[in-house]
């Protein structure tokens, strides 16, 4: 049985530096939008991408993006809860704490930023939206969940899936006219920065916890506990 969870030990600066840069990449456009009283500070890029998104509309992609609309927020919150529960069952409470705190913090900071920046959403949204366009809550929630998975699992294929999942959600939110391009970039940078900063503090204890658990999946851990018990019974 392969080790399903395999968080990697990396120098602190390799986590802290990207985390700070990503938070800056979120904060600088947010400050520009705030100083411009909520008007798009990147009007040409945002409107050009929005116009291109309109050319992609079709009944098929409308259906796909309706599913992504649910999965990117409510779905990600559900998946995050299931991940926390699974980690607790796998006897990794610190990894569960990292996952839960990452999800809650990314959500809280995103909603706070929406209220502070107060940017108007694009017109003609195909789905119901709340107030505040910057940053994208769907992209933030998706990024937080997939990055937590990528850090805890540690395998290259999970990193690839995380990147593809975030990109798909970014395209989906602009396709649905729920966000400007800069909104989805800001959401990804915010959530990724928050998760990396938290991982910087949690990584050592999560790695030790995973090693003490043998790096096993839940079914292999149960099997290993049953074998000694069966030997003593004989």
RANOR-V78360 format. One record per residue. N is the residue number from 0. OMEGA is omega in degrees with one decimal (none if undefined). Layout:
n	omega
N	OMEGA
N	OMEGA
//
This chain:
n	omega
0	179.6
1	176.1
2	-175.7
3	176.5
4	-178.0
5	177.8
6	-174.2
7	174.2
8	179.1
9	175.8
10	-176.6
11	-177.3
12	178.7
13	176.3
14	-176.1
15	-177.3
16	176.4
17	179.3
18	179.1
19	179.4
20	179.0
21	176.8
22	175.6
23	179.2
24	173.9
25	-171.9
26	-176.2
27	175.8
28	177.8
29	178.1
30	178.3
31	177.6
32	-178.8
33	179.8
34	177.6
35	177.5
36	173.7
37	178.4
38	-179.6
39	179.0
40	-177.3
41	-168.3
42	-174.6
43	-179.3
44	-178.1
45	-177.0
46	177.0
47	178.6
48	179.7
49	178.5
50	177.6
51	-179.7
52	179.2
53	-178.3
54	-177.7
55	-172.9
56	175.8
57	179.3
58	-179.4
59	-178.0
60	173.3
61	179.8
62	179.7
63	-176.0
64	171.5
65	176.0
66	179.0
67	178.2
68	176.5
69	-175.2
70	-175.0
71	180.0
72	178.1
73	-179.5
74	-179.6
75	175.7
76	177.0
77	179.6
78	-179.7
79	177.5
80	178.9
81	178.3
82	178.7
83	179.0
84	179.9
85	179.9
86	176.2
87	177.4
88	179.1
89	178.2
90	175.3
91	-174.8
92	-179.8
93	174.8
94	176.5
95	178.4
96	177.5
97	-179.7
98	-178.0
99	-178.8
100	178.5
101	-179.1
102	-178.3
103	-178.7
104	178.4
105	179.2
106	-176.9
107	-178.8
108	178.1
109	-179.2
110	176.8
111	179.7
112	177.3
113	-177.2
114	-177.2
115	-176.4
116	175.8
117	-178.5
118	177.5
119	177.7
120	174.5
121	177.4
122	174.2
123	179.1
124	-178.2
125	179.9
126	176.3
127	-178.6
128	174.4
129	180.0
130	176.7
131	-176.2
132	-177.4
133	-2.9
134	179.4
135	177.7
136	178.4
137	-179.4
138	178.7
139	-179.6
140	179.3
141	-179.9
142	-178.9
143	-177.7
144	-175.7
145	178.2
146	175.0
147	177.2
148	-178.1
149	-179.3
150	-177.6
151	-179.1
152	172.2
153	-179.6
154	-175.0
155	-176.6
156	177.3
157	176.8
158	178.4
159	178.6
160	179.4
161	179.8
162	-179.3
163	179.5
164	179.0
165	179.2
166	179.1
167	179.5
168	177.7
169	178.9
170	-178.0
171	-176.5
172	176.7
173	176.1
174	-178.3
175	-178.4
176	177.8
177	-177.1
178	168.5
179	179.4
180	-180.0
181	177.1
182	-176.1
183	175.2
184	178.6
185	178.7
186	178.7
187	-179.6
188	-179.6
189	-176.6
190	179.7
191	178.5
192	179.5
193	-177.9
194	-179.8
195	177.9
196	177.2
197	178.7
198	176.5
199	179.1
200	-173.9
201	-163.8
202	-175.4
203	-177.9
204	177.4
205	178.5
206	178.1
207	178.8
208	180.0
209	178.8
210	179.0
211	176.6
212	178.1
213	-179.8
214	-175.6
215	170.8
216	-174.9
217	-176.6
218	178.4
219	177.2
220	178.6
221	-179.3
222	-178.5
223	178.2
224	-179.9
225	-176.7
226	177.3
227	179.2
228	-179.7
229	179.1
230	179.7
231	180.0
232	-179.6
233	none
//
